[in-house]
Amino acid sequence: MNTIKKLIVTLIGVLMISLGFGQAAYATDLTKSENATDNTTDIHFSEEAIDNDREILDALAYETYVDEQGQVYYIEKEAKEAEIVKTEEEQKESEEKEEEKKKEKAKKKETKKKKPAYSKKELRLLSALVYSEAGDQSYEGMLAVANVVLNRAKSKAYAHVNTIEEVIYDRKWSVQFSVTVKNKKTGKSILDRALELYDTGKYPGRNSASEKKAMNRAIRAAKAALEGENNIGDFLCFSMKKCASSIKKKYDYKIIGDHIFYRTK
């Protein structure tokens, strides 16, 4: 019997303690602690406020926190960024733009990849050869001469030459470009003089302005040919148009300006 009484007393004591710490706090009855020294705020809530305002609390907007003393706090949740919902039409338009960008990027990459590399030395020599052989011709005529040189460097018919320099100074069968023949008095060829003009940029003589324009045109044509521009296909030879009667009868040809371009092999 004494044991039962002790148990009842103990239970009553626990219940009293629980009731003592069960006081609720709520956001509508805030009071700052006068004894606070760390700039923190003690929030106290009345039970009446809990009953009156509980219905207006948005569970999605607040999180509930209960501290060790049983006080209840409602903490506002961080707002989530609103998701941008695209319409079907906007989504399609966005995908098309992205696809277009990818194609453009791939095209530029492919163009860059295909663009042949050449050295300054090659451009210099080819430009001077074109100027020497076709200095009085149009851009198309100059481009055609440049491509004869490049075609030979790639052709099996001229397997013994592989570079621009080898093609221009080729002597296997005979002199291939007469402008490379040196003058016995001066010791220089027409090509040598063209190389000097290219290097110095000075054009002495009565037609200096015309020569300068012709050299600039030759450089432009040589550069275009080196970068893949071709207006004569796989033709390997050219000659003066006035001497081309036999060529016209035997081979496919193309006449540009004062020259006839053709292939014999």
Solvent accessible surface area in square Angstrom, and as a share of the most:
residue,aa,sasa,rsa
1,M,163,0.73
2,N,108,0.55
3,T,105,0.61
4,I,97,0.49
5,K,114,0.48
6,K,144,0.61
7,L,105,0.52
8,I,89,0.45
9,V,102,0.58
10,T,78,0.45
11,L,107,0.53
12,I,95,0.48
13,G,31,0.30
14,V,85,0.49
15,L,107,0.53
16,M,123,0.55
17,I,111,0.56
18,S,63,0.40
19,L,124,0.62
20,G,60,0.58
21,F,129,0.54
22,G,52,0.50
23,Q,132,0.59
24,A,23,0.18
25,A,3,0.02
26,Y,2,0.01
27,A,42,0.32
28,T,78,0.46
29,D,59,0.30
30,L,103,0.51
31,T,67,0.39
32,K,159,0.68
33,S,34,0.22
34,E,173,0.78
35,N,137,0.70
36,A,42,0.32
37,T,135,0.78
38,D,92,0.48
39,N,153,0.79
40,T,77,0.45
41,T,68,0.40
42,D,58,0.30
43,I,47,0.24
44,H,78,0.35
45,F,7,0.03
46,S,39,0.25
47,E,106,0.47
48,E,125,0.56
49,A,13,0.10
50,I,14,0.07
51,D,109,0.56
52,N,98,0.50
53,D,29,0.15
54,R,126,0.46
55,E,162,0.73
56,I,135,0.69
57,L,48,0.24
58,D,71,0.37
59,A,85,0.66
60,L,151,0.75
61,A,35,0.27
62,Y,78,0.30
63,E,95,0.43
64,T,86,0.50
65,Y,117,0.44
66,V,83,0.48
67,D,29,0.15
68,E,169,0.76
69,Q,110,0.49
70,G,25,0.24
71,Q,42,0.19
72,V,27,0.15
73,Y,39,0.15
74,Y,45,0.17
75,I,93,0.47
76,E,125,0.56
77,K,80,0.34
78,E,162,0.72
79,A,102,0.79
80,K,191,0.81
81,E,165,0.74
82,A,95,0.73
83,E,153,0.69
84,I,157,0.80
85,V,129,0.74
86,K,104,0.44
87,T,80,0.46
88,E,158,0.71
89,E,137,0.61
90,E,90,0.40
91,Q,82,0.36
92,K,127,0.54
93,E,86,0.39
94,S,44,0.28
95,E,99,0.44
96,E,98,0.44
97,K,114,0.48
98,E,92,0.41
99,E,88,0.39
100,E,120,0.54
101,K,136,0.58
102,K,123,0.52
103,K,132,0.56
104,E,87,0.39
105,K,153,0.65
106,A,59,0.46
107,K,136,0.57
108,K,132,0.56
109,K,150,0.64
110,E,80,0.36
111,T,82,0.48
112,K,163,0.69
113,K,162,0.69
114,K,143,0.60
115,K,112,0.47
116,P,62,0.39
117,A,105,0.81
118,Y,64,0.24
119,S,52,0.34
120,K,181,0.77
121,K,129,0.55
122,E,59,0.27
123,L,22,0.11
124,R,76,0.28
125,L,12,0.06
126,L,0,0.00
127,S,0,0.00
128,A,0,0.00
129,L,0,0.00
130,V,0,0.00
131,Y,24,0.09
132,S,23,0.15
133,E,36,0.16
134,A,0,0.00
135,G,19,0.18
136,D,119,0.62
137,Q,15,0.07
138,S,64,0.41
139,Y,42,0.16
140,E,80,0.36
141,G,1,0.01
142,M,0,0.00
143,L,1,0.01
144,A,0,0.00
145,V,0,0.00
146,A,0,0.00
147,N,5,0.03
148,V,0,0.00
149,V,0,0.00
150,L,24,0.12
151,N,14,0.07
152,R,16,0.06
153,A,21,0.16
154,K,158,0.67
155,S,18,0.11
156,K,194,0.82
157,A,31,0.24
158,Y,9,0.03
159,A,73,0.56
160,H,64,0.29
161,V,8,0.04
162,N,104,0.53
163,T,62,0.36
164,I,9,0.05
165,E,81,0.36
166,E,76,0.34
167,V,2,0.01
168,I,0,0.00
169,Y,87,0.33
170,D,10,0.05
171,R,111,0.40
172,K,124,0.52
173,W,128,0.45
174,S,66,0.43
175,V,65,0.37
176,Q,43,0.19
177,F,4,0.02
178,S,81,0.52
179,V,9,0.05
180,T,7,0.04
181,V,81,0.46
182,K,120,0.51
183,N,76,0.39
184,K,206,0.87
185,K,195,0.83
186,T,94,0.55
187,G,41,0.39
188,K,99,0.42
189,S,8,0.05
190,I,107,0.54
191,L,0,0.00
192,D,31,0.16
193,R,99,0.36
194,A,1,0.00
195,L,20,0.10
196,E,74,0.33
197,L,8,0.04
198,Y,58,0.22
199,D,84,0.43
200,T,85,0.49
201,G,43,0.41
202,K,147,0.62
203,Y,25,0.10
204,P,95,0.60
205,G,58,0.56
206,R,241,0.88
207,N,97,0.50
208,S,43,0.27
209,A,70,0.54
210,S,70,0.45
211,E,38,0.17
212,K,107,0.45
213,K,139,0.59
214,A,9,0.07
215,M,2,0.01
216,N,81,0.42
217,R,64,0.23
218,A,0,0.00
219,I,43,0.22
220,R,135,0.49
221,A,0,0.00
222,A,0,0.00
223,K,82,0.35
224,A,16,0.12
225,A,5,0.04
226,L,14,0.07
227,E,64,0.29
228,G,54,0.52
229,E,78,0.35
230,N,69,0.35
231,N,27,0.14
232,I,8,0.04
233,G,48,0.46
234,D,83,0.43
235,F,30,0.13
236,L,3,0.01
237,C,17,0.10
238,F,37,0.16
239,S,34,0.22
240,M,83,0.37
241,K,82,0.35
242,K,171,0.73
243,C,85,0.51
244,A,1,0.00
245,S,81,0.52
246,S,57,0.37
247,I,18,0.09
248,K,89,0.38
249,K,173,0.73
250,K,144,0.61
251,Y,71,0.27
252,D,114,0.59
253,Y,90,0.34
254,K,85,0.36
255,I,65,0.33
256,I,21,0.11
257,G,45,0.43
258,D,61,0.32
259,H,10,0.04
260,I,0,0.00
261,F,0,0.00
262,Y,27,0.10
263,R,77,0.28
264,T,59,0.34
265,K,117,0.50
